[in-house]
Amino acid sequence: MTAEPKPFLTRYNTETETMIVELVPEFKPEDWTIFSSFSRKHIASGVLRWDLNLGKLFFMSSPLLGSVIGLNTFLRTRQGALRLIVKEGSSVANLMHLSKLDQIVETQVVP
């Protein structure tokens, strides 16, 4: 029996006090529950700056889009910040632009 792969990778940048999360390409909407538990635990302990790297995702479902908006709202109500990182020219970057989410949540486009 092999262990299930984690749906996201994390590291904490102590200089900027930012939790950096990279969603893996296989990330599914149901994986958000795991991420939500992880993020709420760390937000409760005072981690209020988050980078969410969506660069490896091939697409973004509407439930995932809604969950990202919910995380942004949750952080903002606690004086926190969320930054999305998307790959230039990707369908996720296009969705961020077309939905105008890039005007609501800080979004960094990377090559």
Secondary structure, DSSP 8 states (H G I E B T S, - for coil): ------SEEEEEETTTTEEEEEE-TT--GGGHHHHHHHHHHHHHTT--EEEEE-TT-S---HHHHHHHHHHHHHHHTTT-EEEEEEETTSHHHHHHHHTTGGGTSEEEEE-
